[in-house]
C-alpha cells in the first residue's frame, strides 16, 4: 500500500471516528430528553454501522502479523 493510500485511509478513519463520537453525544442527549425510543434505536444502529466501517479501515491500516 502506498503512503498516499495509507494517508487517505487514516484521514477517512479520523473523519468516521469523529462522526461516531458525534452520534454518541446525540444519542446521550436524546436519552436525556426522553426522545422516541425508536429514533434512539435507529441512531444506535447508524453508530454501530460506523463502528463496523472503522474496524474495517483499521484492519486495512494495521497489517495482520502471523506469529
Rosetta blueprint (number, residue, H / E / L):
1 X L
2 X L
3 X H
4 X H
5 X H
6 X H
7 X H
8 X H
9 X H
10 X H
11 X H
12 X H
13 X H
14 X H
15 X H
16 X H
17 X H
18 X H
19 X H
20 X H
21 X H
22 X H
23 X H
24 X H
25 X H
26 X H
27 X H
28 X H
29 X H
30 X H
31 X H
32 X H
33 X L
34 X L
35 X L
36 X L
37 X H
38 X H
39 X H
40 X H
41 X H
42 X H
43 X H
44 X H
45 X H
46 X H
47 X H
48 X H
49 X H
50 X H
51 X H
52 X H
53 X H
54 X H
55 X H
56 X H
57 X H
58 X H
59 X H
60 X H
61 X H
62 X L
63 X L
64 X L
65 X L
66 X L
67 X L
